[in-house]
Amino acid sequence: MNYETLLLAGTLEGVKDETTLLARLTTTKKRVEVFAPLLSKLLDDFSPFRKIYVSVRRQSSPDSPLYVLEQIETQGTLVAVNELRLEEVFEEALQKGKLKKLSSYPSYKKEDTSVASCPLLRFYDEGGNTCLVMAAAGFSKKDDRFVYPDDMRLQAQIQLTNLISLKTEKTKAFLFIVFFRADADKLFLSWRQNPSFTYLITQALKKGVEIIPMKCKITQNTIEIENEVSIDDK
C-alpha cells in the first residue's frame, strides 16, 4: 500500500489528551496537533520514540486535528500505527498472491459488520466451498517479544467471537494477525495484557481456526505484508 501523499516528519513534544499528540513538524518547525487513536497503548509500548510521521486528512470540523499519526520510529525501526490502513494492506497482499492459504479461493465478499478495523471476509472456491477470514493488526513488542493481542478495545473480540460462532467442521477459518512492523519474528500470546481476548484465541484454535501471523515491510512511503512468522505457544 502506498500512502496517498508523502508523509510529513515530525518530533513528538507531548500529549494533549487521550487521542491527540503534540508534535513539531520538521518542514515548517510549527507545533501541531496529531490525531492518534491508539495513543494510550502507544505510550506504553513505544515509550522511547520521538520521531513520528503523519499524513494530512480532511478535517471534520475546524477544531479537529488536521494530521494523523501513521508511523513512529522506535529503536531505529519504523512501525506503522494507523490500524485503519489494515484493510487496504490486506487487500493488496491478497491481490498480489502473498496470502498463500487463500490461493485456492478466487472470490470473496465482506460480511455486513460495523467492525471496520477487523474485517470479516467470506471466501469461495470454485466448488462453492467457503472459508472465513478475519484480519487484525498487531504492533506491540515487549522484552524482545512480539505479543498479541495488544488492543484493549472490544471490537476485535466481538469479531473474533463472530468468527468462532460461524466456524463449522466443513468451513475453513483463518485469523491473520498482521504486525505493522518489519522486525517481528515470532508471535507470543499476551495473557497478561488482554486475558479475555487471548482466551478467545485459544477457543478459536480449539474450534479449528488457523492463526497466521505475518510481518510487514515498511518505508516512509509504503506498508506491505511481507511473510509469515512463527508462533510460540508456550
N, C-alpha and C positions, 0 to 999 in steps of 0.2 A: 504494500500500500504506500503510495506517495502522498505526502501532505499536499494540500491544495496550494499552499504558498510556503515559502521558505520560513522556517521557524525563527523567531527572534530570541537571541541570547539575553540572559539577564542574571542578576545576582540576588539571591534571597536575602531580604533585610528584616523580615519579621512576619508576624501573623496578625491579621485584623480580627477574624472570627473563625468559626468552625469550618467555613468553606472558602475563605479568602486569604491569600498570601499577599504580602507587600514585597515588591521586588524593584530593582533598578535595572532598566534596560541598558545594555552596553552601547547600543547605537545612539540613543538620544540622551543618555545619562539621567533621564527623568524617572521619578518614582511612580510606580503604577500598582493598581490592584489586579490580582490574578485569581481567577476562579479555579479552585482546586477541590472538587467534590470529595476526594478521598483524603482530605487534609489530616484528619485525626489519626488515621493509620499511617500516613506518610511520615508524620513527625516521629512516630515510634520506630518505624522500620528504616528510615533513611536520615537519621539524625545528623550524619556528618555532611550532608550535601549543602553546597552553596550555589553552584551553577545550575540554572534551570533554562528550559527552552519553552517558549509559549507560542500559541497561534492566536490570530486575531479572529474574533467572532462577531456576529451581528448582535447588537445589544437589544435585549427585550424591553429595556427601559433606560432612560438616561442615567439612572443610578446603578445599573448592573455593570459588573466588570466587563471591560472590552476584551481582555486577554484570558486565555485558557491554558492551564498547565498541561503540557504534552509530554515533556521529558525532564528528567533530572540526571545529574552526573554525580554518582556516589562511588567513592573509592576507585575513580578512574573509569567507571563503567556507565554507559548510557542505559537508562531504564525508562521505558515508556510507561506512563502512569494514567493515561486517559482511557479507562476501560470502555468508553463509548466507541472506541476505534475497533473493538474486538470483532464485531460482525463483518466489517469491511475487510479486515485482515484475514479472517477465517474464510470468507467468500473467495478472496484472491487465491489462498492456498488450495482451496477446493478446485478452482478453475485451472490451476497450474498442475494438478495431479499430485500435490505433495501429501495429501491425506490418503495414504495407501489403503487403509482399512475400508475406504469408501469408494475404491476404484470400480467396483462392480455394480454401483448404483448410479445410473446415468441421470436420474431426475430426482427432484425433491421439492417440498413445499414447506413454508414456515407455518408452525402452528399458531392459531389465534391466541395471543398472550400479551399481557401488559408488562412482562419482564423483559424489556428490550436489551438489558445488559447481559442476559444469559439466554440467548436464543435457543428455542427447541425446534429442531427440524425433523421432518419425516421423509426418509429416503425410500426410493422404489427401484428394484432391479427389473430386468426385462421380463421376468416371470411373474411380476406383481407382488413379490415379497417385500416387506417393509423393514426398515431399520430406523431406530430412533436415535437422535444425536443431540446432545447438549454441549455447548461450548462455554467456558468460563475463563476469566482472566486471573492470572497469578502474578504477584510482584515480590513477595517477601523472602528475604534472606536473613537467617538468624543463626549466629555462631557457625558460619560456613555451611549452613543447611538451607535448602530451598523448601519452604514449607507451604502447605495448602490445607485447608482454606485460610485465606488471610483477609477475608471480608466479613465484618460482623453483621452486615445487613441481612434482612430476611428474604430478599428477592431470590437469591440463588438457592436458598433452602427450599423455597416454595417450588421452584422449577425442578430441582433435583427430586423432590417428593413426587412431583408430577411424572417425571421420567420413570421412577421406580414403579409407580402405580400402573403405567402403561406397558411396562415390560412384561412379555409373556414368553413361554418356552419356545414359541415359533418366531419370535421377533428379536432380532439383534438390537443391542443398545450400547452406545458409547458415550462416555463423558470425556471430552477433550479439555484438558487444562493447559491453557496457553500462557506460558511465562513470558511476560513482556520485558524480557531481558536476555542477553546473549550468554551470560556466564552460568546459567542454570545447567547442572549436570546430573542431578538426582533429586527426586521428589520425596519428601518426608511428610506424612500426615500430621497436622497440627492439633493434637488433642488438647493441649494447654490453651491455645489461643481461641479455638472455637469448637468446643467439645460436641455441641449439638449437630453441627454440620458434619464434623468428622464421623460422628455416629451414623449419619445418613449415608455417608460414603461407604462405610462398612456394610450397611444394609443393601446398598446398590450392588456391591461386589457379590454379596450372597445371592442376590436376585439374578446375577449373571450380567450385570452392566460392566463393560470393559473400560478401565481407566487408562487414558492415553495422555501423558504429559508431554508437552513439546516446548521448545525454546525458540526465541526469535532472533533474527539478525536485525540490529537497529543502527541506523545512522541518523544524522540530523535532518535527513530528507525522507527517510523511509522506515517502515516496520514490515518485516516479512517473516512468516513462520519458516523455521529452518529444518529442524528434525526432532525426532522423539528422544526423550531421556528416560532413564530407568527409574523405578520406584523402589524405595526402601520401605518394606512393610514391617520392620521391627518395632 
